[in-house]
Amino acid sequence: MDIAVIGFLVFGFAAILGAFILEGGKLLALVSLTGFMIVILGTVAATGISFPKSEIMRVPKLFKAIFTNKKIDLLALIDNIKSMSKMARQKGILSLEKEMNENTEIDTFTKKGLGFILDGLDPVKTRGALELDLEMMAHRHKSGAAIFEAAGGFSPTMGIIGTVMGLVKVLGELADPSKLGEAIAVAFIATLYGVGAANLLWLPMASNLKSKSKQEVVRNSMIIEGLMLLQEGANPNFIEDKLKGFLSMEQLSKKGGAKGEKAEAKPAKKGKKGLEAEAQKEA
């Protein structure tokens, strides 16, 4: 469970409702069943019309992806590829078959690439197959995010439709001016629902899916590059250095990539004799 997503979602609604209460508003005044039906159900209907059934059926899985925190450890991935490279150089490439079957830390995408390599597939074809797999994965993720973006576009419009319908009812009851204020307020709740749902639910969820998709694309791109170098029989240290290019500065500092630079920048300590000798040279 992604606690951050749930926490910010609760924080967003709490901030808006809290501000409304501080201004003297009552929460019950924001409750409107008809507004909910027009905005939420109308948005669902419009979004369902916009996409084929096969895409709409993926929505429950998309919600699961949004509220699930899938940890991607690039540092562990580099170490894993490096260790497999060492094994391949020491015991031969076929020794990775046992590692592939027994190591539970190896993911499906890596196993697929290792399968191509163990089958003796040409490196160009191996890269092409893995990159096609990566491209199709990114396409599926993009289409999933597009569903929530479409809902974010329809939601405010549905809110306006609800408001117009409410105002039509208000204009039909002008004979009783004492009820106009309350009726107009209820009419505008639909707009509130539409804009609120778009900016607190649908559009942020689309951005969440896009962000997670980018992380997975980077991860799988690293796997492809590492496996290609492994197939070429490259030095494990070279593979590690090259894969570090996928890491951020923060991740590099954890990996120890910045230690060398810090060591060079740090001046060497000088003893008492060294300082005396330096003073004599200056004299």
VMD Tcl script that draws the C-alpha trace (Angstrom):
set ca {
  {0.00 0.00 0.00}
  {1.32 3.43 -0.99}
  {0.83 5.39 2.23}
  {1.98 8.64 0.58}
  {-0.83 8.59 -1.99}
  {-3.48 7.91 0.65}
  {-1.97 10.48 3.01}
  {-1.93 13.30 0.45}
  {-5.43 12.37 -0.73}
  {-6.77 12.66 2.81}
  {-4.76 15.84 3.36}
  {-6.20 17.46 0.22}
  {-9.83 16.78 1.12}
  {-9.22 17.70 4.76}
  {-7.67 21.04 3.76}
  {-10.61 22.00 1.55}
  {-13.32 20.86 3.95}
  {-11.46 22.37 6.91}
  {-11.27 25.74 5.19}
  {-14.99 25.56 4.44}
  {-15.78 24.85 8.10}
  {-13.51 27.68 9.28}
  {-15.53 30.05 7.13}
  {-18.65 28.99 9.01}
  {-19.93 26.47 6.51}
  {-21.72 23.23 7.40}
  {-20.59 19.92 5.90}
  {-24.17 18.80 5.28}
  {-24.57 21.77 2.96}
  {-22.07 20.14 0.60}
  {-23.98 16.86 0.39}
  {-26.01 16.44 -2.78}
  {-27.02 13.03 -4.10}
  {-28.19 14.45 -7.42}
  {-24.92 16.35 -7.86}
  {-22.96 13.16 -7.15}
  {-25.01 11.19 -9.67}
  {-24.61 13.78 -12.41}
  {-20.87 14.36 -11.92}
  {-19.44 11.01 -10.86}
  {-21.74 8.66 -12.73}
  {-21.82 10.98 -15.73}
  {-18.02 11.08 -15.79}
  {-17.84 7.29 -15.60}
  {-20.32 7.01 -18.48}
  {-18.50 9.54 -20.70}
  {-15.13 7.92 -20.00}
  {-16.52 4.46 -20.73}
  {-17.80 5.64 -24.10}
  {-14.39 7.11 -24.96}
  {-12.38 3.89 -24.64}
  {-12.80 0.30 -25.85}
  {-14.02 -2.33 -23.43}
  {-10.58 -3.96 -23.19}
  {-9.13 -0.70 -21.82}
  {-11.99 -0.04 -19.40}
  {-11.67 -3.54 -17.95}
  {-8.14 -2.64 -16.83}
  {-9.35 0.17 -14.53}
  {-9.42 -1.98 -11.33}
  {-5.79 -2.99 -11.97}
  {-4.91 0.66 -12.57}
  {-6.39 1.63 -9.21}
  {-4.35 -1.13 -7.61}
  {-1.19 0.22 -9.29}
  {-1.94 3.74 -8.01}
  {-2.38 2.68 -4.40}
  {0.44 0.10 -4.42}
  {4.01 1.16 -3.73}
  {6.18 -1.02 -5.99}
  {9.71 -0.49 -4.77}
  {12.31 -0.22 -7.53}
  {15.83 -0.65 -6.15}
  {18.25 0.27 -8.93}
  {21.27 -0.17 -6.65}
  {20.34 -3.81 -5.93}
  {19.68 -4.32 -9.64}
  {23.21 -3.18 -10.54}
  {24.71 -5.50 -7.94}
  {22.60 -8.38 -9.24}
  {23.66 -7.87 -12.87}
  {27.30 -7.48 -11.81}
  {27.23 -10.75 -9.85}
  {25.67 -12.57 -12.81}
  {28.39 -11.15 -15.06}
  {31.08 -12.46 -12.73}
  {29.47 -15.89 -12.70}
  {29.23 -15.95 -16.49}
  {32.94 -15.07 -16.86}
  {34.03 -17.64 -14.29}
  {31.75 -20.60 -15.03}
  {30.40 -19.82 -18.48}
  {27.17 -18.24 -19.69}
  {25.18 -21.47 -19.24}
  {25.80 -21.35 -15.48}
  {23.22 -18.54 -15.31}
  {20.40 -20.98 -16.05}
  {20.50 -22.35 -12.51}
  {20.75 -18.81 -11.11}
  {17.77 -17.73 -13.20}
  {15.61 -20.58 -11.89}
  {16.62 -20.39 -8.23}
  {17.16 -16.68 -7.57}
  {13.82 -15.20 -6.54}
  {15.18 -11.64 -6.82}
  {15.40 -11.94 -10.61}
  {12.25 -10.40 -12.12}
  {10.26 -11.61 -15.13}
  {11.78 -9.10 -17.57}
  {15.34 -10.07 -16.62}
  {14.49 -13.77 -16.90}
  {13.09 -13.18 -20.36}
  {16.33 -11.51 -21.48}
  {18.47 -14.23 -19.89}
  {16.37 -16.83 -21.69}
  {17.20 -15.21 -25.03}
  {20.90 -15.14 -24.14}
  {20.98 -18.78 -22.96}
  {19.22 -19.84 -26.16}
  {22.09 -18.28 -28.13}
  {19.97 -15.59 -29.75}
  {21.88 -12.94 -31.69}
  {22.59 -9.82 -29.52}
  {20.87 -7.54 -32.02}
  {17.74 -9.67 -31.99}
  {17.86 -9.94 -28.20}
  {18.02 -6.17 -27.81}
  {15.26 -5.70 -30.38}
  {12.93 -8.14 -28.64}
  {13.50 -6.60 -25.20}
  {13.13 -3.04 -26.47}
  {9.87 -3.98 -28.21}
  {8.63 -5.45 -24.93}
  {9.63 -2.22 -23.16}
  {7.92 -0.07 -25.79}
  {4.66 -2.00 -25.53}
  {4.77 -1.78 -21.73}
  {5.16 1.99 -21.92}
  {2.26 2.13 -24.41}
  {-0.02 0.18 -22.04}
  {0.91 2.48 -19.18}
  {0.25 5.56 -21.32}
  {-3.20 4.31 -22.36}
  {-4.02 3.60 -18.70}
  {-3.10 7.13 -17.65}
  {-5.14 8.49 -20.57}
  {-8.32 7.01 -19.04}
  {-7.89 9.09 -15.87}
  {-6.90 12.17 -17.88}
  {-10.13 11.82 -19.87}
  {-12.11 11.52 -16.64}
  {-10.37 14.69 -15.41}
  {-11.54 16.48 -18.54}
  {-15.15 15.26 -18.39}
  {-15.64 15.85 -14.65}
  {-15.74 19.70 -14.63}
  {-18.04 19.67 -17.67}
  {-20.41 17.32 -15.92}
  {-20.32 19.71 -12.98}
  {-21.42 22.58 -15.21}
  {-24.23 20.43 -16.64}
  {-25.41 19.74 -13.09}
  {-25.27 23.42 -12.22}
  {-27.25 24.43 -15.32}
  {-29.87 21.80 -14.52}
  {-30.10 23.14 -10.98}
  {-30.48 26.72 -12.22}
  {-33.26 25.63 -14.57}
  {-35.11 24.32 -11.53}
  {-34.38 27.60 -9.66}
  {-35.80 29.71 -12.47}
  {-38.92 27.60 -12.43}
  {-39.51 28.46 -8.76}
  {-39.09 32.24 -8.84}
  {-42.53 32.62 -7.29}
  {-41.02 31.84 -3.87}
  {-37.98 34.17 -3.44}
  {-37.31 32.88 0.08}
  {-36.03 29.58 -1.30}
  {-33.87 31.00 -4.10}
  {-30.65 31.29 -2.06}
  {-30.69 27.70 -0.90}
  {-31.67 26.39 -4.34}
  {-28.85 28.28 -6.08}
  {-26.32 26.99 -3.53}
  {-27.42 23.40 -4.18}
  {-27.13 24.00 -7.92}
  {-23.51 25.08 -7.64}
  {-22.53 22.01 -5.61}
  {-22.36 20.03 -8.86}
  {-19.65 22.37 -10.16}
  {-17.78 21.92 -6.89}
  {-17.98 18.14 -7.25}
  {-16.79 18.28 -10.86}
  {-13.80 20.56 -10.31}
  {-12.87 18.89 -7.02}
  {-12.95 15.37 -8.46}
  {-10.88 16.42 -11.48}
  {-8.14 18.12 -9.47}
  {-8.02 15.86 -6.41}
  {-8.74 12.48 -7.99}
  {-8.59 11.92 -11.73}
  {-5.73 14.17 -12.86}
  {-3.42 13.37 -9.89}
  {-4.06 9.65 -10.46}
  {-3.07 10.03 -14.11}
  {0.14 11.80 -13.06}
  {0.83 9.03 -10.53}
  {0.59 6.36 -13.23}
  {2.86 8.35 -15.55}
  {5.49 8.78 -12.84}
  {5.50 5.08 -11.97}
  {5.68 4.20 -15.64}
  {8.80 6.37 -16.09}
  {10.48 4.62 -13.15}
  {9.75 1.20 -14.64}
  {10.98 2.28 -18.08}
  {14.29 3.43 -16.55}
  {14.60 0.16 -14.65}
  {13.94 -2.03 -17.69}
  {16.25 0.09 -19.85}
  {19.00 -0.56 -17.30}
  {18.26 -4.29 -17.45}
  {18.52 -4.29 -21.25}
  {21.85 -2.45 -21.19}
  {23.23 -4.70 -18.47}
  {22.20 -7.93 -20.19}
  {23.67 -6.80 -23.50}
  {27.01 -6.09 -21.84}
  {26.80 -9.42 -20.04}
  {26.22 -11.21 -23.34}
  {29.24 -9.45 -24.83}
  {31.37 -10.71 -21.93}
  {32.22 -7.21 -20.69}
  {34.18 -6.72 -17.48}
  {31.84 -6.70 -14.43}
  {33.37 -3.46 -13.13}
  {32.80 -1.81 -16.52}
  {29.17 -2.99 -16.47}
  {28.73 -1.49 -13.02}
  {30.26 1.85 -14.03}
  {28.12 2.07 -17.15}
  {24.89 1.23 -15.34}
  {25.64 3.95 -12.79}
  {24.72 6.39 -15.54}
  {21.07 5.54 -14.85}
  {21.35 6.65 -11.23}
  {20.69 10.07 -9.73}
  {23.33 11.90 -7.69}
  {21.59 10.85 -4.48}
  {21.63 7.20 -5.53}
  {25.28 7.48 -6.59}
  {26.22 8.79 -3.16}
  {24.57 5.75 -1.58}
  {26.35 3.48 -4.03}
  {29.67 5.15 -3.23}
  {30.16 6.70 -6.64}
  {31.06 10.09 -5.15}
  {33.60 8.80 -2.65}
  {36.48 9.20 -5.04}
  {35.66 12.82 -5.71}
  {35.37 13.55 -2.00}
  {38.68 11.87 -1.32}
  {40.43 13.96 -3.95}
  {38.93 17.18 -2.64}
  {39.98 16.44 0.94}
  {43.49 17.78 1.71}
  {46.04 15.33 3.08}
  {46.97 15.64 6.74}
  {50.52 16.80 7.40}
  {52.60 15.83 10.40}
  {54.89 18.12 12.40}
  {57.99 17.17 10.36}
  {56.16 17.83 7.12}
  {55.15 21.30 8.26}
  {58.76 22.13 9.36}
  {60.13 20.97 6.01}
  {57.61 23.08 4.16}
  {58.52 26.14 6.27}
  {62.22 25.66 5.43}
  {61.44 25.51 1.70}
  {59.49 28.75 1.89}
  {62.39 30.39 3.76}
}
mol new
graphics top color blue
foreach p $ca { graphics top sphere $p radius 0.5 }
foreach p [lrange $ca 0 end-1] q [lrange $ca 1 end] { graphics top cylinder $p $q radius 0.2 }
display resetview
